Amino acid sequence: MRGKILFAAALAAIAGASFATPRAALAHGQTVTMGGSYMAGTIVVRTRERHLYYVLGGGQAIRYPVGVGRAGMQWSGTSFISGKYIRPAWQAPASIRRDYRSGAAVVPGGSPSNPMGVAAMTLSGTEYAIHGTNAPGTIGGYVSHGCIRMFNEDITDLFHRVGVGTQVVVQ
């Protein structure tokens, strides 16, 4: 009898641990059908649609709403994720410092005024990143200096799905 009680307690502890493990909610992403010949694991940003797609394979992808570059600040091409950061500090690149001279040189991670939100993934060969935002009303618009903005819940979800080296295609 004692063995059965210990077994049941151990089983309950394991089950409880799986529910207690933090995992980002897929707040705004939805699984959709996606054409094209992208390999599973690729990130595709369709600027005109203002959506980011994480390709699952088999013609399926998770689609997230995003904010993209303003007119004259959009770009296209292929890159890859070169770094992943939780609660990153933000230092304005030269292009932003020219436009906003009065801003802080560095905004600490976790600050409500930090434009990177809860996480960021830098894109190789660019000054750009895919990142969260503390201004969720900007998602769905042409709002950035070239970065791809996501809801904080969505960047957290994507952050856990991809690694350094993931291909990113911006169209």
N, C-alpha and C positions, 0 to 999 in steps of 0.2 A: 504494500500500500504506500509506504514512504517513498519508494522508487517512482511510483506513478505520480505522486504529488510533486516530487522534484522534477520529473520529466515535464509535467504540465506547467510548472513555474518557469522552467527553462524555455519551453515553447512560447509562453506568453511574453517573456522578456525579449525573445528574438522578434516576435511579431510587433511588439511595441517599439523596438529599436528601428524597425523599418519605417514606421509611421513618424517617428521623431526625427529622422534624418532630413535635414532641410533640402528641399528641391524646389527650384523656381517653378511657379505656376506658368503655364502657357497662356498668358493673359490675353493677348491679342492675335497670336499666330493661329493659323488654321491650315489644315492639310488640304492641298488642292492638286489637281491634275496639272502637270507642266510638260509641255513639249520641249524639244531640243535634245541635243546629244551631250548634255552635261553629265559628268561622272558623279556618282553619289558622294556627298560630302562637300560639293562645290557650293559657294555662296554666289548668287547672281543678284545684282541690284539693277532694277529697271527704273531708271531715273524718271522717265515720263509717267510711269504708273505710281511712283513713290511707294514702291514695295521692294522688299528684300526677300529672296527665296533661298531657303536652305534645301538643296536637292537631296531627297531621300533615295532616289533610284526607282526603277520600275514605273517611270512616268509620274511620280509623286514628289511633292515638295511641301515644306512648311512655308507659308507666306506671312510675312510680318509687315505692318505699315511702318514707313520711315519718313523722316524729314531729309531732304537732299539739298544740294547746292543751289544758291540763288542764281538768277540769270547772270551769266558772265563768270560764274564760279563753279560751274559744273564741269565734270571731266568724265572720260570714259577710258576703258582699257582693262588690262588684266594685271593683277597684283597677287600678293599672298599675305596672309597674316604673319607679321614679323614679331609681334609681342602681345602678351595678354596681361592686363593689369586690373586689379580690384581697387576701387576707391582711389583712382590715380590723381595725383596733383596735376594741374594744368598750367602750362606756360604757353602763352600766345605765340604762334608763329609770326614771322616777320610780316606776312600779308595782313594779319589781323592787327598787329601793333601799329601799322600805318593808318588803319581806319579808326582805331580806338586808342588814342594816345593816353587817355586818362585812366585806363584800366590797370589793375594790379599786374605786376610782372609775373607773379606765380600765385595761383589760387590753390590752397591746400585741398587734398582729397577729403571728401566728406563735407566740405563747405556747401551750404545751399546755393552759393553763387558759382560753384564749379560747373562749367558747362559739360563736363564729361559724365556726369551722373555716377552710377554705382560701379561701372566697369567700362573698359575700353580695350579695343584690339587694334593695334597700329597696322598700317598697310605699307609694305615694303616699297621703297623708292619714292614715297610721297610724304607730304606733311599731314596726311589725312588718317582718320581712324573711323572705325565703326564703334559707336559709343552710346551710352545711355544719355538721359537728359533730366535735368531738374525743372524743365519747362515742357511738360507733356502736351500743352496746347500747340506746340510747334510741329508735332508729328503729323505727317500728311501734307506738309507744305514745302515750298522752296525757301529754305530758311538759313542754310549754313554757308560757310566759306568753302565747302567742298566735302566736309565730313558727312557720314551717314549717321543720322540720329535715330535712336530707337527708344521706346518706352523702357524704363529701368527693368521691369519684369521680363521684357522680351530680350534685352541684351543679356540678362542673367541666364535665361534659357539657352540662347545661342552660344554664349560663352562656354557653357558646359558641354555643348555638342561638338565644338570644333577645337582644333589644336593649332599651334604654330605650324606654318607651312600650308594651311588650307588655302586653296585657290579662291580668289575673289574676282568676279567678272562684273564690271560696271558698264552698263549700256545706256 
